[in-house]
Amino acid sequence: MRIVNWKDLNAGERADILTRPATSDDGSKARLVADIISNIRNRGDEALFEYSRKFDRLEADHIKLTEEEISSACARVDEELKTALQNAYQNLHKFHEAQVPAPIEVTTRPGVTCELHTHPIESVGLYVPGGSAPLVSTVLMLAVPAQIAGCSKVILCSPPPVSDAIVYAASLCGVTDIYTVGGAQAIAAMAYGTETVPKVFKIFGPGNSFVTEAKKQVSADFRGAAIDMPAGPSEVLVIADDTANPAFAASDLLSQAEHGPDSQVVLLSTNPNYGSEVVAEVEKQVQELSRKDIATKALDKSIAIVCETLEEACEISNIYAPEHLIVETAEPRKLLPYLRNAGSIFIGSWTPESVGDYASGTNHTLPTYGYAKTCSSLGLADYLRRYTVQEATREGLTNLSRTVELMADAEGLTAHKRAVTIRMDIINGKK
């Protein structure tokens, strides 16, 4: 983990130090994913099962869990883990239920009423990574808002073998259509539909670079499906002052570093010695991790930056736009007005990033790779679509008629103008 002084860097060096490590791809990945998508779109189950056998090592053409398989999986989950998942579910449900929007009705002029309504996206697909780290928490993060929104069709895909805990978490949220399929082939199947996997309108969830590429491609195709947000490697940024505990910061940095070798962690501190103290703690704590090798690779690309003031640290954070932002300072809430670009902010020494990842109630599906400048954390609104309603009475049309006619004239759209003029002639008794 490199330690640098911000004041010693020129503009170019500052830009370089905050640039994420490039994801290497010579185009072969995009071409492979495009082939997978094309084959599944054109050949359905036949191609899906071929890829499942090749990439997921599926031994039989059976990818949808039966009611009996779901029941058995749920029964095998440890009771303490069930209680933990239930607690997390309740907190997530409470926070996301509070996000239910109220209809809006406004009278913009006498006789002119404008309304804003929402309804759930009808069908959504949830992708939950499996493999070495089956993300059971991701099930709750994706499925709880889908349940509250009232999406009529919710399906879940996860690479085989799907962990029992993932199945149980899905059941907690009322998701019973579970498919043991992963990778780009799962995204393609949900986007276009096959004989076994139904087509959905929008796909949610993180994944590896192949999943990310597949989501990108299907979202650019009008025949495909929308996606939740752009995705990249996981990341965290910690802002600390003299009061921060180095062991806390080290544990927070490592909690993201262990996600994957392409994850990045950043430390900003006003204490010139703090970076060295945290690095020492990181080197000590990493030895205790089950994913030590992965975390070590991520740390090779990570940085500690010495800042002159906390205001400067906030500006650096805004430029970087981290997925997770942890503020461990004496008065962390005083910095909130200065912090603009972050997926989710964790305030104070007793709020590790882990609580948001699992059970505080906020959603851990967040924009990465700098997309926090324009994208928001996942919420209930992502499962809803807005539509407007307008109604004009005779009085209302009369009040708006001249405005509309003049604007239509300015744009040279005669039919637009006549749609008003014809009605006004009747209102005024000319016809």
C-alpha positions, 0 to 999 in steps of 0.5 A: 500500500503506497503512502503519498503526500497530496501537497507534493503531487502536481496536477497530473500526478494527482489525477494518476493517483486517483485513477482506478487500475485499468481492467485489461481486455483486448476485446476477446472478452467482449467478443466471447460474451457477444457470442454467448448472448447471440447463441442463447438469443437464437437457440434458447435452452439448447445453447444455455445448457451447453454453456452451463455444462462448459462453464458451470459444470452442470451435469444435467439439463435441470436448472430450476429448483423444485419446491422440494429442493427449496424446502430441503435447502431451507431446512439445512440452514443453521438456525442461528444463521436463519435468525441473522438473515431474518434480522437483516431482512427486517431492517432492510424491509423497514428502510426500503418500505419507507421509500414508497413514493406518494402520488403527486397531484398539482394544479399548474393553472386553473383547470389543468391538473398534472399527476405523477404515479408509479407502478412496479416493473412487472418482471425482474431478474436477480443475479447473485454471485456464487463460487468462492463467496456465495453472496447471501446478503446480495439476495436480500439487497436485491429481493427485498425492494422487489418484494416491497415494490410488488414486482409480479415476476421475480426470478433469481439466477446463481451459479451451481451449486446454489448455497442453501443460505441463498435459497433460504434468503430468497424464500424469505423474500418470496422468491421461488423461481430459482435457477442454477445458472451463472455467468454471462449465460445467466444474464443472456437467458434472463434478458432474452428468455429461453424455454426454461428461463423467462425473459425479464424487463430489468436485471439486478445484481453484481458479478464478475467481469463476464457478468458485467460485460453481459449486462452492458451488452444486453442493456444496449440492445432494445431486444434485451433488458435494462440493468440496475447500474454500471458496475466495476471492482469493489472499493472503499475510501476512508477519511481519518483524523488524529482521533481515528483508531488505526486498527479500525481503518485497517479492518475496513480497508481489508473488508473490501480488499478481500472481495477480489484482486481488482478491488481498491482501497484508499486512505485519506488522513490529516495525520502524517504518521497515520498512514504508516500506522494503518499499513502496519495494522493491515500487514498484521491483520491480513495474516488472519484472513481466509482470503489473504492472497486475494486481499494482498493482491488488492492492496498492491494497487491501493494508496494512503494519501496524507492531506493538509485538512479535512476539507481537502480530504473531502475534495479528494473523496469527491473527485474519486467518488468511492463506492463506500466512504467511511468517515472516522473523525472526531466530528464526522457529521460536520463533513457531510455537507462537503461530501457529494459523490459516494455510493454510501457513507458510513459515519463514525468509528462504530460504523464499519462498512460491514454493517451496511453490507449486511444488516443496517437496512441500507442497500449494499448494491452501489455504483463503483468505478467513479459512477457515484458522481452520477448514479445512486445506491440501489433503492425502491425507486429502481424497481418502479417506473414513473408515469405522468397523467394530465387532464385539462378542462375547457377552462384549462385548455382555454388558459393554455391555448395561446401558449401552446399555439405560439410554441407550436408555430415556433417549431413549425408543427402545424398539427400540434397547433391545430389540435388546440385550435380546432378545440378552441373553435368549438369552445368559442362557438366558431364551429 
